[in-house]
Amino acid sequence: MASSSPPATMDIHSMSAARRTTDRRPTPSRDGFHLIPNHPIEYDLDLTAMRSFSDITFRVSTSDMAARIAFNRPSSMNTFRPTTINEVRRALEEASEDVRVAVILLDSESDGTANASFCAGGDQTVRGNGGYDDGSEDVPRLRVLDLQVQMRRCPKPVVAVVRGYAVGGGHILHMVSDMTIASTEAVFGQTGPRMGSFDGGYGCTTMARLVGQKRAREMWFLSRFYSAKEALEMGLVNAVCPPGELDGTVGRWVRRMVANSPTAIACTKAALNADQDGSAGLALLAGQATRMFYMTEESIEGKKAFMEGRAPRFRDLPSSRL
């Protein structure tokens, strides 16, 4: 059995934190996950106004190394328009580059009404010929497709925190996130075919990989909505918890990921995406491998030899003896 709490001097993130010398029986509690604090994340940096964001909020917790990007159009159920998506893309890029950030949360703000929503997809009031047009760009565009790719290429975990409706394009954004933690009040589903729209990219392929071909066709062809419990059972989400426990659960998951090897996470994320993303996915995985190779004796010797104008002596290095 795992101990209820580790010794005061024990790092709770160590592999030994949940070990008891008097009992070595196999137990899932040996992973020590239950020892990680589950209080909500506190954000000490609010970058929303500084970045002139109008459709999202953007906060950073330097203590928990987490960034929170939240849709902030509650009056329209947090639907997105080009301005919204471009702000999310800017915030995501900044969070990806910020060394103080290890995990990125995609969340939503609420106005306290009954229509709580993570994101209800594209704002149909600005949908035009060929895309969405809110006057912020020269022509109608489908910027959300660029965001989907950006989320997958981000080397840091992107976690969707779903409160209320995640439907249409919002449902696809939660699916392309690395993980989804949902409130028991969350609702999931596709709306495209009912509104003359669809997503033939990640919206179809990722869904089919998550829930299977038959269920994916059901979700698209019938445009039904599903409860958080149903979403969990079909593999659409990772965890479901009561609204009052959602932020604490998110905090615990974030703290465990922050404690893990960032390079291992970046490489496994790239590997998990590689088979679906073709050559671009393989290139991203190879890029992570190249970054690690640059830290080896062989790579350092290659650069040093070039700078000194001599032939490299790779075979003299212990690391080259394959």
FENGISUL-V983455 format. One record per pair of residues at least 6 apart in sequence whose C-alpha atoms are under 7 Angstrom apart, sorted by the first residue. I is the first residue (numbers start at 0). J is the second residue. D is the distance in Angstrom with one decimal. If there is no record, write none. Layout:
BEGIN
{{I,J,D} {I,J,D}}
END
This chain:
BEGIN
{{0,22,6.3} {0,24,6.8} {0,26,6.5} {1,17,5.2} {1,18,6.1} {1,19,6.5} {1,28,5.7} {1,29,6.1} {2,17,5.9} {2,19,6.6} {4,34,6.5} {5,11,6.7} {5,16,5.8} {5,17,6.4} {9,16,6.2} {10,16,6.5} {11,34,6.4} {11,35,6.8} {12,258,6.5} {16,31,6.3} {17,29,5.3} {17,30,6.9} {17,31,5.1} {18,29,6.5} {35,251,5.9} {36,251,5.9} {37,247,4.6} {37,248,5.8} {37,250,5.6} {37,251,4.6} {38,247,4.6} {38,250,6.2} {39,246,5.0} {39,247,4.4} {39,250,5.2} {40,63,6.8} {40,250,5.4} {41,60,6.1} {42,58,6.1} {42,59,5.3} {42,60,4.1} {43,59,6.4} {43,60,5.4} {43,61,6.9} {44,58,5.5} {44,59,5.1} {44,60,6.5} {45,57,6.2} {45,58,4.5} {45,59,6.6} {46,57,5.5} {46,58,5.7} {47,56,5.1} {47,57,5.0} {52,86,6.5} {54,70,6.4} {54,71,5.1} {54,72,5.9} {54,83,5.2} {55,68,6.8} {55,69,5.3} {55,70,4.6} {55,71,4.6} {55,83,6.7} {55,86,6.9} {56,68,5.9} {56,69,5.2} {56,70,6.7} {56,71,6.4} {57,67,5.8} {57,68,4.8} {57,69,6.6} {57,90,6.9} {58,66,5.8} {58,67,5.2} {58,68,6.7} {59,65,5.8} {59,66,4.3} {59,67,6.2} {60,66,6.3} {61,99,5.9} {63,254,6.5} {64,99,5.5} {64,100,4.4} {64,101,5.4} {64,102,6.7} {65,100,5.1} {65,101,5.9} {65,102,4.9} {65,103,5.7} {66,94,6.4} {66,100,6.2} {66,102,6.5} {66,103,4.8} {66,104,6.0} {67,103,6.0} {67,104,4.7} {67,105,6.2} {67,106,6.7} {68,87,6.9} {68,90,6.9} {68,104,6.0} {68,105,5.1} {68,106,6.0} {69,105,5.8} {69,106,4.3} {69,107,4.2} {69,108,6.1} {70,77,5.8} {70,106,6.5} {70,107,4.5} {70,108,6.0} {71,77,6.1} {71,107,6.2} {71,108,5.2} {72,78,6.7} {73,108,6.6} {73,109,5.5} {73,110,5.8} {76,114,6.6} {76,115,6.7} {76,116,5.3} {76,118,6.4} {76,119,5.9} {77,116,6.2} {77,117,6.6} {77,118,4.8} {77,119,6.1} {78,118,5.5} {78,119,4.9} {78,120,5.0} {78,121,5.3} {78,122,5.1} {79,120,6.1} {79,121,4.9} {79,122,5.4} {80,121,6.2} {80,122,5.7} {80,131,6.5} {80,133,6.7} {81,131,6.4} {81,132,6.7} {81,133,6.5} {81,142,6.4} {82,135,6.5} {84,142,6.4} {84,143,6.1} {88,146,6.1} {94,100,6.2} {95,153,6.4} {95,155,6.7} {101,155,6.1} {101,257,5.9} {102,155,5.8} {102,156,5.3} {102,157,6.3} {102,253,6.5} {102,257,6.9} {103,155,7.0} {103,156,6.2} {103,157,4.8} {103,158,6.2} {104,157,5.8} {104,158,4.8} {104,159,5.9} {104,160,6.8} {105,157,6.9} {105,158,6.0} {105,159,4.7} {105,160,6.1} {106,117,6.5} {106,159,6.1} {106,160,5.0} {106,161,6.6} {107,117,5.2} {109,115,6.0} {115,162,6.6} {115,163,4.8} {115,164,6.7} {116,162,5.8} {116,163,4.2} {116,164,4.3} {116,165,6.6} {117,161,5.2} {117,162,5.3} {117,163,5.8} {117,164,5.5} {117,165,5.4} {118,164,6.3} {118,165,5.2} {118,166,6.7} {118,169,4.5} {119,164,6.2} {119,165,5.7} {119,166,4.9} {119,167,6.0} {119,168,6.7} {119,169,5.3} {120,166,6.1} {120,167,4.7} {120,168,3.8} {120,169,4.5} {121,168,6.1} {125,131,5.5} {125,132,5.3} {125,133,5.6} {126,132,6.1} {127,139,6.4} {128,139,6.8} {129,139,5.9} {129,140,6.6} {130,139,4.5} {130,140,4.4} {130,141,5.1} {131,139,4.8} {131,140,5.4} {131,141,6.3} {132,138,6.7} {132,139,4.6} {132,140,6.9} {147,172,6.8} {147,175,6.6} {150,176,6.8} {151,175,6.9} {154,265,4.7} {155,265,6.2} {156,177,6.0} {157,176,5.3} {157,177,5.3} {157,178,6.9} {158,176,5.7} {158,177,5.8} {158,178,4.9} {158,179,5.6} {159,173,5.4} {159,176,6.0} {159,178,6.2} {159,179,4.7} {159,180,6.3} {160,179,6.0} {160,180,5.1} {160,181,5.8} {161,180,6.3} {161,181,4.6} {161,182,6.2} {161,185,6.2} {162,181,6.3} {162,182,5.5} {162,184,6.7} {162,185,5.3} {163,184,5.6} {163,185,4.1} {163,186,5.8} {164,185,5.6} {164,186,4.7} {164,187,6.2} {165,186,6.0} {165,187,5.0} {165,188,6.8} {166,187,5.4} {166,188,4.8} {166,189,5.4} {166,190,6.6} {167,188,6.5} {167,189,4.5} {167,190,4.9} {167,191,6.1} {170,187,6.4} {170,188,6.3} {170,189,6.8} {171,202,5.4} {173,179,6.4} {174,205,7.0} {178,236,6.9} {178,237,6.2} {179,236,5.0} {179,237,5.5} {179,238,7.0} {180,236,6.4} {180,237,5.8} {180,238,5.0} {180,239,6.0} {181,227,6.8} {181,238,6.2} {181,239,4.8} {181,240,6.6} {182,239,5.5} {182,240,5.2} {182,241,5.6} {182,242,5.3} {182,245,6.2} {183,227,5.5} {183,239,5.8} {183,240,5.5} {183,241,5.3} {183,242,6.7} {184,227,6.7} {185,226,6.5} {185,227,5.3} {186,224,6.5} {186,225,5.7} {186,226,5.0} {186,227,5.9} {187,224,5.5} {187,225,5.1} {187,226,6.5} {188,218,6.7} {188,222,6.5} {188,223,6.0} {188,224,4.5} {188,225,6.1} {189,218,6.3} {189,219,6.0} {189,222,5.2} {189,223,6.9} {190,222,5.4} {191,197,4.8} {192,222,6.9} {206,215,5.9} {207,215,5.2} {209,234,6.0} {209,235,6.2} {210,233,5.7} {210,234,5.9} {210,235,6.7} {227,239,6.6} {230,236,6.0} {231,237,6.5} {231,238,6.7} {266,284,6.2} {266,287,6.1} {269,280,6.6} {269,283,6.1} {269,284,5.0} {270,284,6.0} {272,280,6.1} {273,280,4.0} {273,281,5.1} {274,280,7.0} {292,298,6.4} {293,299,6.8} {296,318,6.8} {297,313,5.9} {300,311,6.3} {300,313,7.0} {301,311,5.6} {304,310,5.9} {304,311,5.0} {313,319,6.4}}
END
